[in-house]
């Protein structure tokens, strides 16, 4: 809410230019890290750990599975009727 005579405070990510810089830096660091994975020698215990980008794919799939489990299994268990506390 804006009061008369008091300028509204401007935050860092209110400017689209700052948000664009942040996204570019995130994507650049992602590209650098994914590129470095091809240069680093892995000491794998299992053969599939040597596949390129295995850990990135594994982390993404694990995150998606966690979201789906939370949405379709845990939410119905924890959900209460709308008038539960009345």
Contact map, one row per residue, 1 for C-alpha under 8 A:
11100000000000000000000000000000000000000000000000000000000000000000000000000000000000
11110111000000000000000000000000000000000000000000000000000000000000000000000000000000
11111110000000000000000000000000000000000000000000000000000000000000000000000000000000
01111100000000000000000000000000000000000000000000000000000000000000000000000000000000
00111110000000000000000000000000000000000000000000000000000000000000000000000000000000
01111111000000000000000000000000000000000000000000000000000000000000000000000000000000
01101111100000000000000000000000000000000000000000000000000000000000000000000000000000
01000111110000000000000000000000000000000000000000000000000000000000000000000000000000
00000011111000000000000000000000000000000000000000000000000000000000000000000000000000
00000001111101000000000000000000000000000000000000000000000000000000000000000000000000
00000000111111100000000000000000000000000000000000000000000000000000000000000000000000
00000000011111100100000000000000000000000000000000000000000000000000000000000000000000
00000000001111110110000000000000000000000000000000000000000000000000000000000000000000
00000000011111110110000000000000000000000000000000000000000000000000000000000000000000
00000000001111111110000000000000000000000000000000000000000000000000000000000000000000
00000000000011111111000000000000000000000000000000000000000000000000000000000000000000
00000000000000111111100000000000000000000000000000000000000000000000000000000000000000
00000000000111111111110000000000000000000000000000000000000000000000000000000000000000
00000000000011111111111000000000000000000000000000000000000000000000000000000000000000
00000000000000011111111100000000000000000000000000000000000000000000000000000000000000
00000000000000001111111110000000000000000000000000000000000000000000000000000000000000
00000000000000000111111111000000000000000000000000000000000000000000000000000000000000
00000000000000000011111111100000000000000000000000000000000000000000000000000000000000
00000000000000000001111111110000000000000000000000000000000000000000000000000000000000
00000000000000000000111111111000000000000000000000000000000000000000000000000000000000
00000000000000000000011111111100000000000000000000000000000000000000000000000000000000
00000000000000000000001111111110000000000000000000000000000000000000000000000000000000
00000000000000000000000111111111000000000000000000000000000000000000000000000000000000
00000000000000000000000011111111100000000000000000000000000000000000000000000000000000
00000000000000000000000001111111110000000000000000000000000000000000000000000000000000
00000000000000000000000000111111111000000000000000000000000000000000000000000000000000
00000000000000000000000000011111111100000000000000000000000000000000000000000000000000
00000000000000000000000000001111111110000000000000000000000000000000000000000000000000
00000000000000000000000000000111111111000000000000001000000000000000000000000000000000
00000000000000000000000000000011111111100000000000000000000000000000000000000000000000
00000000000000000000000000000001111111110000000000000000000000000000000000000000000000
00000000000000000000000000000000111111110000000000011000000000000000000000000000000000
00000000000000000000000000000000011111111000000000010000000000000000000000000000000000
00000000000000000000000000000000001111111000000000000000000000000000000000000000000000
00000000000000000000000000000000000111111100000000000000000000000000000000000000000000
00000000000000000000000000000000000001111110000000000000000000000000000000000000000000
00000000000000000000000000000000000000011111000001000000000000000000000000000000000000
00000000000000000000000000000000000000001111100000000000000000000000000000000000000000
00000000000000000000000000000000000000000111111011000000000000000000000000000000000000
00000000000000000000000000000000000000000011111010000000000000000000000000000000000000
00000000000000000000000000000000000000000001111111000000000000000000000000000000000000
00000000000000000000000000000000000000000001111111100000000000000000000000000000000000
00000000000000000000000000000000000000000000011111100100000000000000000000000000000000
00000000000000000000000000000000000000000001111111100110000000000000000000000000000000
00000000000000000000000000000000000000000101011111110100000000000000000000000000000000
00000000000000000000000000000000000000000000001111111100000000000000000000000000000000
00000000000000000000000000000000000011000000000001111100000000000000000000000000000000
00000000000000000000000000000000010010000000000000111111100000000000000000000000000000
00000000000000000000000000000000000000000000000111111111110000000000000000000000000000
00000000000000000000000000000000000000000000000010001111111000000000000000000000000000
00000000000000000000000000000000000000000000000000001111111100000000000000000000000000
00000000000000000000000000000000000000000000000000001111111110000000000000000000000000
00000000000000000000000000000000000000000000000000000111111111000000000000000000000000
00000000000000000000000000000000000000000000000000000011111111100000000000000000000000
00000000000000000000000000000000000000000000000000000001111111110000000000000000000000
00000000000000000000000000000000000000000000000000000000111111111000000000000000000000
00000000000000000000000000000000000000000000000000000000011111111100000000000000000000
00000000000000000000000000000000000000000000000000000000001111111110000000000000000000
00000000000000000000000000000000000000000000000000000000000111111111000000000000000000
00000000000000000000000000000000000000000000000000000000000011111111100000000000000000
00000000000000000000000000000000000000000000000000000000000001111111110000000000000000
00000000000000000000000000000000000000000000000000000000000000111111111000000000000000
00000000000000000000000000000000000000000000000000000000000000011111111110000000000000
00000000000000000000000000000000000000000000000000000000000000001111111111000000000000
00000000000000000000000000000000000000000000000000000000000000000111111111100000000000
00000000000000000000000000000000000000000000000000000000000000000011111111110000000000
00000000000000000000000000000000000000000000000000000000000000000001111111110000000000
00000000000000000000000000000000000000000000000000000000000000000001111111111000000000
00000000000000000000000000000000000000000000000000000000000000000000111111111100000000
00000000000000000000000000000000000000000000000000000000000000000000011111111110000000
00000000000000000000000000000000000000000000000000000000000000000000001111111110000000
00000000000000000000000000000000000000000000000000000000000000000000000011111110000000
00000000000000000000000000000000000000000000000000000000000000000000000001111111000000
00000000000000000000000000000000000000000000000000000000000000000000000000111111100000
00000000000000000000000000000000000000000000000000000000000000000000000000000111110100
00000000000000000000000000000000000000000000000000000000000000000000000000000011111100
00000000000000000000000000000000000000000000000000000000000000000000000000000001111110
00000000000000000000000000000000000000000000000000000000000000000000000000000000111111
00000000000000000000000000000000000000000000000000000000000000000000000000000001111111
00000000000000000000000000000000000000000000000000000000000000000000000000000000011111
00000000000000000000000000000000000000000000000000000000000000000000000000000000001111
